[in-house]
Amino acid sequence: MRGIILAGGFGTRLYPTTLSMNKHLFPVYDKPMIYYPLTTLILTGITEVTIVSTEDGVRQFEKLLGNGNQFGIKIDYKIQYNPGGIVDGLQIGLEGKSDRDSTFLILGDNVFFGEGLGRKIGELDFGDNCYIWTQEVENPSEFGVAIMDGAGNIQKFEEKPKSSVSNTAVTGMYVFPPDIIEKCKEQEPSARGELEVVTLLNAFLEDKRLKSIALSRGAFWADAGTSVSLNEISQFIFLVQTRQGNLVGSPEEASRRVGNIDQLQFRALLEKMPTSAYKSHLNLFDQID
């Protein structure tokens, strides 16, 4: 399975800060935002990651992450010249990929945290199905939502409904089957001229190839795309790390945990880091490990 992180767009919800920096580089407590989705992918066992962003964003991410060798993975980059939405970014990320495999797509401004979450995802047999993860929210009008019947079965998906027809939001993680490109070509654009992700989900639902997994009550998910949510998520990460002593969203630690890099390689990374609280946390992990 390959991984794609969508990290493009104009970041209008975080204006004017995004005038000079891609929002996915903003700090979420003590780490760049993109570290969190990248860590999620690493914990699932994915070793090939494509980051889709703007021209400026790609340059900034290349400086931060390079080719991913330090994490024992391979990272490449694709440019999304216009903010065409999730499906457009997905198609750009898959350009030139000849092998047929499932694709784990994650939004670059989504933060996930839960014990064993990445491992559990990596253990799933996706087959030719599309997988989504859902969670109940208080503000469903800000998300794509799953409309249920009385028995709790998904009937259809709607994008940011004005009325609260459902509070079951579709999170920013999707696994698409090997035929996703062909499936995209079968769909019609929406009234605003874009191929919507809910259109794709509805198509897989109609084909009985959609699997939905509700995040457990102990799992944390949030969209870090606004100033308020960015602050709230930073506070959450701060509390988890200070109370439990474990890093959240660290690609170095995740790479060591899943065996992408060995202890010597991990320590070589630490030696290159300047003195910081982040390095101190990683040093503690090395001592425990």
Stockholm file with secondary structure:
# STOCKHOLM 1.0

chainA/1-289         MRGIILAGGFGTRLYPTTLSMNKHLFPVYDKPMIYYPLTTLILTGITEVTIVSTEDGVRQFEKLLGNGNQFGIKIDYKIQYNPGGIVDGLQIGLEGKSDRDSTFLILGDNVFFGEGLGRKIGELDFGDNCYIWTQEVENPSEFGVAIMDGAGNIQKFEEKPKSSVSNTAVTGMYVFPPDIIEKCKEQEPSARGELEVVTLLNAFLEDKRLKSIALSRGAFWADAGTSVSLNEISQFIFLVQTRQGNLVGSPEEASRRVGNIDQLQFRALLEKMPTSAYKSHLNLFDQID
#=GR chainA/1-289 SS CEEEEECCSCCGGGTTGGGTSCGGGSEETTEETTHHHHHHHHHTTCCEEEEEECHHHHHHHHHHHTTSGGGTSEEEEEECSSCCCHHHHHHHHHTTCCSCCCEEEEETTEEEECTTHHHHHHTCCCTTCEEEEEEECSCGGGSEEEEECTTSCEEEEEESCSSCSCCEEEEEEEEECTTHHHHHHHSCCCTTSSCCHHHHHHHHHHTTCEEEEECCTTCEEEECCSHHHHHHHHHHHHHHHHHHCCCSSCHHHHHHHHTSSCHHHHHHHHHHSCSCHHHHHHHHHHHHC
#=GC SS_cons         CEEEEECCSCCGGGTTGGGTSCGGGSEETTEETTHHHHHHHHHTTCCEEEEEECHHHHHHHHHHHTTSGGGTSEEEEEECSSCCCHHHHHHHHHTTCCSCCCEEEEETTEEEECTTHHHHHHTCCCTTCEEEEEEECSCGGGSEEEEECTTSCEEEEEESCSSCSCCEEEEEEEEECTTHHHHHHHSCCCTTSSCCHHHHHHHHHHTTCEEEEECCTTCEEEECCSHHHHHHHHHHHHHHHHHHCCCSSCHHHHHHHHTSSCHHHHHHHHHHSCSCHHHHHHHHHHHHC
//
